[in-house]
Amino acid sequence: MPFSVKVTTTVASTAIVLSTVIYYCVLSGGRSSPPSQPKDSSSLRQKLPVKLSDWRNPGDVPECEAIWESLDQVLRNHGLEQWAHTEIQFLKSPQNSYPLATGFAYVIPSRMLDSGPGTAKKLTWFQYINPVLRMARTKDGHDVAIRVITVNKDGHEQLNILRKVAASPSSLLSNNHTLPMLRVFEYEDITFGIFPRTAGCMEEAFDSWPKNSVGDVLNMILQALEGLAFIHDLGIAHRDADKSNFLVQWHPESLRTMTVAISRPRVYLIDFEVAVEFPSELPIEARVSIGPPSGGTINIADGWGRAVPPEVDSGMPYSPFKLDVWQLGYSFITFRSTVPAIDEVLAELVLDDPVARPNASEALTKLGKVVNGIPPEALLIEPVKFDIEPKQYSTEPHNA
């Protein structure tokens, strides 16, 4: 709002007016107008969850949708158009239209004109599991994921870790598989992170719709180990390294064409809400955790919803880095390559004894050596699902 100043003959009046102009210029970043604020911002904040755990469990779907609908104007102010809610937990892109290419989501040629999973059509809809996540389209036509990272005092360790591995120069490193954080913005005490939308998830790599070969799946596992080794070298343990927390640019589906894929999809690590970072000066043997992971939207009182290795339930300190290796290996517990040398290495990832279990770097080196010593055509075979009853470990919270 431009200022009109009536000139008076008193020096005091002039000084007051000039001080007011300067004050507003400073607040507005150099503009000669007061900063604009969202209307009724305080009343809007009262409609939003006060804790991260409340945001994860807001109630039923209508309550979740009401939260995000109330934020629509806030998001538009940051150049983001929310995807529309259609039914249950499904979202549709604006006008049901295709996005512009970003380099993070691709479709293989043989599925381009299909209408099911892995197709271009699939990129126009999204099913959310965790209500802290939302899809949106930028003004220039790119699809992104919006993630609630901090609320009040919750989530700041995750934000610090993301800034270190997903938004710093280290995100340029080829062995860093963390999904880049494009930018962040704040609304009062809430921090939102913006991430590129990818086309698939490693959870689908095996025993699902993609026609992935053994070679396709092993390449993803190797990249996942490389990503874990990278963050471990920085003193960061993920503590939820299940295959569902690794995204992929696409699924190669080499078995559809029975040819070894020339291009390989990049694997990205996401969701650092229970991750922990240790100071660089802390000795390796002192970098330990006790009990099941918690943090972010995960409330320890609600229990840990995944299986854990024996050391987590022991009540004793354990290495969260070895936990990461076990979690990744356990999420592929039924996968069999039918190549004994490969399956032996994968079995080592889930050894009960954490001392005998390899760390991420060791597993990467050992598995890579075996896989690289086999002609790619020999891995153009179908994986076998090994129907066993997975070993059950307690998922109850540790009370010590």
Disulfide bonds with the S-S distance in Angstrom:
none
